[in-house]
Amino acid sequence: MKSAAFLLAGLLLAAPAQVFAQTVTVGTATPGSLFHSAGTAVASVINEKAGMRAILQPFASANVYIPAVSEGDIDIGVGTAHEIGAAVVGLEHFEGRPQEGLRAVGTMFPLRFGVFVRADSDIETLADLRGRTLPSGYSSQQIAATMMDAIYASAGLTVDDVDTVTVANTVAGADDFATGRVDAFFFALGGAKVSEVDAAVGGLRVLPFQNTEEELEAVRQFLPQAYFREEQPGPGNPGVTEPTMALAIDAVAFASASTSDDIIYEITKALHENKDALVASFPAFRGFDPDAMARSLDPVEYHPGAMRYFEEVGIADGE
């Protein structure tokens, strides 16, 4: 009888430890990419604030780990609102294979992006890219090809108006730029790779958008959720040498529908309550608005665990 009592006590004492020891996997893109840095920040907050153990699982890009999350092999990741929406309904590079197991956790921050050239380049505008050599293809990061189509369209160009060098992803394109193989490269503002290339070539400059209705209409033929955002020079914005209009789309944390409600509830709570920790890990989270985490991401549904937390704090459905 006494042994049974000790056993029961041991099980009760072990229960909190088992919850604390819960392991979640966080899918990230290639080291140096923005989504590797973003995923690392999310994992850090899960480790430090959610009472769980987060393990990073790098992939070539989000379009590779999105199916892994949908199938339940990975618990959580960060990607663009556009790509997650396309994945859920089976469009673009997910044509014919909808990723029905994806659920949103929350809107994270504006993913700002553009085309970079050397600071002393004679390329001054996006239209000046005509006839220049740029990375293309993005076989393992196909959202980048869609983003570049939008950028070309903003200047009345298409990929056929430039010479191209085929790359697997944006990191490879940045490496080709650093070695002089291409004249410009596409990347997210604030990415670790941008800082590396900026130092390697003696300075970068991001090409500006004009912020006209016509330009935005052309962009939204490819990226319906995109918007313009003025960027300021600063240590976290290499390549921004003066106030410059960049293109942006929201970055979204998403999870597998098969990940338990309780786990996603705790992760959502930790992200909502710890903006400072996210910013300390990755400065792009300065643009994170915790009380806008639950904004509509149609056609993507929110995970029930996230919705439970949003309802508790009164921010569900834009409250």
C-alpha positions as a printed Julia matrix, in Angstrom:
319×3 Matrix{Float64}:
   0.0    0.0     0.0
   2.82   2.32    0.96
   4.61   1.49   -2.32
   1.52   2.39   -4.32
   1.31   5.74   -2.51
   4.95   6.49   -3.28
   4.39   5.53   -6.93
   1.38   7.82   -7.22
   3.3   10.67   -5.61
   6.17  10.09   -8.01
   3.85  10.24  -11.02
   2.28  13.48   -9.8
   5.68  15.05   -9.26
   6.87  13.89  -12.68
   3.9   15.37  -14.56
   5.12  19.02  -14.6
   8.58  17.86  -15.63
   7.06  15.95  -18.55
   5.21  19.07  -19.69
   8.39  21.13  -19.34
  10.33  18.51  -21.29
   7.92  18.66  -24.26
   9.97  18.93  -27.46
   8.81  20.86  -30.52
  10.54  21.16  -33.88
  10.84  24.51  -35.63
  11.39  24.48  -39.37
  13.77  27.13  -40.71
  15.33  28.07  -44.02
  19.04  28.08  -44.89
  21.34  29.72  -42.3
  21.86  33.36  -43.24
  18.31  33.7   -44.59
  15.65  35.82  -42.95
  13.48  32.82  -42.13
  16.37  31.06  -40.44
  16.83  34.12  -38.22
  13.07  34.38  -37.61
  12.75  30.69  -36.79
  15.71  30.92  -34.45
  14.04  33.79  -32.57
  10.79  31.84  -32.25
  12.67  28.77  -31.01
  14.54  30.89  -28.48
  11.28  32.23  -27.0
   9.79  28.71  -26.9
  12.86  27.49  -25.02
  13.05  30.38  -22.59
   9.42  31.4   -22.08
   7.1   28.52  -23.0
   8.64  25.84  -20.8
   9.41  23.58  -23.76
  12.45  22.43  -25.68
  12.58  23.71  -29.26
  14.83  22.07  -31.85
  15.69  23.88  -35.09
  15.32  21.86  -38.28
  16.9   23.73  -41.23
  15.65  23.18  -44.79
  16.54  24.81  -48.09
  13.53  27.14  -47.82
   9.99  27.53  -46.55
   8.49  25.83  -49.59
  10.37  22.68  -48.49
   9.38  22.73  -44.82
   5.77  23.84  -45.4
   4.77  20.29  -46.47
   6.69  18.87  -43.49
   4.61  21.05  -41.16
   1.39  20.17  -42.97
   2.13  16.46  -42.59
   3.01  16.8   -38.91
   6.71  16.0   -39.25
   7.55  19.54  -38.05
   5.5   21.39  -35.43
   5.93  25.03  -36.39
   7.58  27.35  -38.92
   7.59  30.92  -40.22
   6.76  31.87  -43.82
   5.03  34.54  -45.88
   1.28  35.07  -45.74
   1.24  34.68  -49.51
   3.03  31.34  -49.59
   1.05  29.83  -46.71
  -2.2   30.84  -48.4
  -1.07  29.4   -51.73
  -0.03  26.18  -50.0
  -3.37  25.7   -48.23
  -5.4   25.91  -51.44
  -2.82  24.27  -53.73
  -1.72  27.15  -55.97
   1.56  28.17  -57.65
   4.36  25.76  -56.66
   1.82  23.77  -54.6
  -0.42  23.29  -57.64
  -2.39  20.08  -57.27
  -1.09  19.31  -53.77
  -2.9   21.5   -51.23
  -1.31  21.51  -47.79
  -4.47  21.01  -45.77
  -2.66  20.37  -42.48
  -1.44  23.98  -42.09
  -2.83  26.27  -39.4
  -1.84  29.85  -38.56
  -0.36  30.77  -35.19
  -0.08  34.51  -35.74
   1.16  37.41  -37.85
   4.74  38.18  -36.88
   6.31  41.15  -38.7
   6.54  42.85  -42.11
   8.9   40.91  -44.38
  10.56  43.76  -46.28
  12.39  42.92  -49.47
  14.01  44.37  -52.54
  16.92  44.27  -54.97
  20.41  45.23  -53.8
  23.32  46.64  -55.81
  26.76  47.9   -54.84
  26.69  51.32  -53.23
  28.7   52.78  -56.14
  26.72  51.0   -58.89
  25.35  52.94  -61.85
  22.07  51.04  -61.39
  19.84  53.67  -59.79
  16.3   52.39  -60.37
  14.53  49.08  -60.83
  14.04  49.97  -64.5
  17.85  50.13  -64.82
  17.96  46.35  -64.27
  17.06  45.87  -67.93
  19.91  44.04  -69.63
  21.77  43.33  -66.35
  22.58  39.93  -64.9
  20.55  38.71  -61.93
  19.95  35.44  -60.06
  16.91  33.49  -61.18
  15.18  30.12  -60.91
  15.18  29.72  -57.1
  14.43  26.01  -57.45
  14.37  25.35  -53.7
  12.82  28.71  -52.72
  10.14  29.28  -55.27
   8.41  32.13  -53.45
  11.5   34.19  -54.34
  10.73  33.75  -58.04
   7.19  35.05  -57.46
   8.55  38.01  -55.49
  11.0   38.84  -58.27
   8.2   38.66  -60.86
   6.35  41.25  -58.75
   9.44  43.47  -58.56
  10.03  43.27  -62.31
   6.37  44.1   -62.96
   6.62  47.23  -60.79
   9.15  48.61  -63.27
   7.39  47.38  -66.41
   9.86  44.51  -66.83
   9.78  40.73  -66.86
  12.5   38.17  -66.21
  13.0   38.05  -69.99
  14.36  41.62  -69.87
  17.44  40.58  -67.85
  20.21  38.04  -68.19
  19.95  35.31  -65.59
  22.11  32.96  -63.56
  20.21  30.01  -62.11
  20.42  29.64  -58.32
  18.75  27.38  -55.77
  17.82  30.11  -53.29
  18.38  33.72  -52.27
  21.47  32.91  -50.21
  23.13  31.42  -53.31
  22.14  34.52  -55.28
  23.74  36.76  -52.68
  26.91  34.67  -52.82
  27.01  35.05  -56.61
  26.69  38.8   -56.2
  29.56  38.9   -53.71
  31.81  37.12  -56.21
  30.8   39.44  -59.05
  28.87  36.85  -61.04
  25.66  38.94  -61.02
  25.03  42.69  -60.97
  22.27  42.71  -58.33
  20.54  40.3   -55.97
  17.17  39.87  -54.3
  16.92  39.5   -50.53
  14.9   40.42  -47.47
  15.95  43.64  -45.77
  17.62  42.98  -42.45
  18.73  39.47  -43.38
  22.02  38.28  -41.89
  23.3   37.52  -45.39
  22.75  41.15  -46.44
  25.02  42.32  -43.62
  27.65  39.78  -44.66
  27.59  40.87  -48.32
  27.49  44.54  -47.37
  30.77  44.09  -45.48
  32.3   41.93  -48.22
  31.74  44.37  -51.11
  32.23  47.66  -49.28
  28.61  48.77  -49.15
  25.2   48.02  -50.65
  22.23  50.07  -51.79
  18.65  48.8   -52.1
  16.75  50.02  -55.17
  13.66  52.1   -54.31
  10.04  51.66  -55.3
   8.01  54.74  -56.29
   4.92  54.0   -54.16
   2.37  54.76  -56.89
  -1.05  53.14  -57.29
  -0.02  51.85  -60.71
   3.14  50.28  -59.31
   1.25  48.59  -56.46
  -1.4   47.29  -58.86
   1.35  45.69  -60.98
   2.96  44.13  -57.89
  -0.36  42.72  -56.66
  -0.86  40.76  -59.86
   1.74  38.44  -58.32
   1.54  39.22  -54.58
  -2.0   40.28  -53.63
  -1.06  40.85  -49.97
   1.96  43.09  -50.69
   2.24  46.72  -49.62
   4.86  49.49  -49.66
   6.7   50.53  -46.51
   9.26  53.3   -46.04
  12.54  52.12  -44.56
  15.02  54.25  -42.64
  18.82  53.96  -42.52
  20.19  52.22  -39.45
  22.37  49.39  -38.19
  19.61  46.83  -38.78
  19.03  47.99  -42.38
  22.25  47.57  -44.38
  21.74  48.85  -47.9
  19.25  51.52  -46.84
  21.33  54.65  -47.27
  18.42  57.14  -47.12
  14.65  56.9   -46.51
  13.67  54.31  -49.11
  10.38  52.73  -50.16
  10.59  48.93  -49.96
   8.03  46.22  -50.68
   6.62  44.2   -47.8
   4.42  41.23  -47.06
   3.56  39.83  -43.65
   5.57  37.0   -42.14
   3.4   34.43  -40.37
   4.08  31.76  -37.77
   2.22  28.59  -38.71
   1.83  25.15  -37.24
   0.69  21.64  -37.99
  -2.98  20.88  -37.34
  -1.75  17.71  -35.64
   0.28  19.62  -33.02
  -1.71  19.65  -29.79
  -3.88  22.6   -28.85
  -2.14  22.93  -25.49
   1.31  23.18  -27.08
   0.21  25.83  -29.59
  -1.64  27.72  -26.86
   1.58  27.97  -24.8
   3.66  28.94  -27.84
   1.14  31.62  -28.89
   1.09  32.99  -25.35
   4.9   33.08  -25.19
   5.17  34.92  -28.52
   2.44  37.43  -27.62
   3.99  38.25  -24.25
   7.65  38.42  -25.22
   8.23  40.89  -28.06
  11.4   42.19  -26.38
  12.94  38.71  -26.39
  12.04  38.23  -30.06
  13.6   41.59  -30.97
  16.74  40.77  -28.98
  17.15  37.61  -31.05
  16.2   39.13  -34.44
  15.65  42.9   -34.95
  13.0   42.35  -37.68
  10.6   41.64  -34.81
  10.6   45.38  -34.04
   7.73  45.4   -36.53
   5.82  42.77  -34.53
   2.51  44.01  -33.12
   1.38  41.43  -30.54
  -2.2   42.71  -30.53
  -2.43  42.3   -34.32
  -1.34  38.65  -34.25
  -4.87  37.42  -34.98
  -5.59  39.44  -38.1
  -7.42  37.55  -40.86
  -5.21  35.34  -43.03
  -7.98  33.89  -45.21
  -7.88  31.2   -46.6
  -5.62  30.02  -43.74
  -7.44  28.98  -40.55
  -5.97  29.63  -37.12
  -4.9   26.71  -34.97
  -7.48  26.07  -32.19
  -4.74  26.45  -29.58
  -3.9   29.92  -30.9
  -7.57  30.89  -31.07
  -8.1   29.84  -27.45
  -5.34  32.23  -26.36
  -6.56  35.08  -28.62
 -10.07  34.77  -27.17
  -8.69  34.86  -23.63
  -6.82  38.13  -24.23
  -9.54  39.69  -26.41
  -7.75  39.97  -29.74
  -9.58  37.26  -31.7
 -11.18  38.43  -34.94
  -9.74  41.93  -34.58
 -11.14  42.53  -31.08
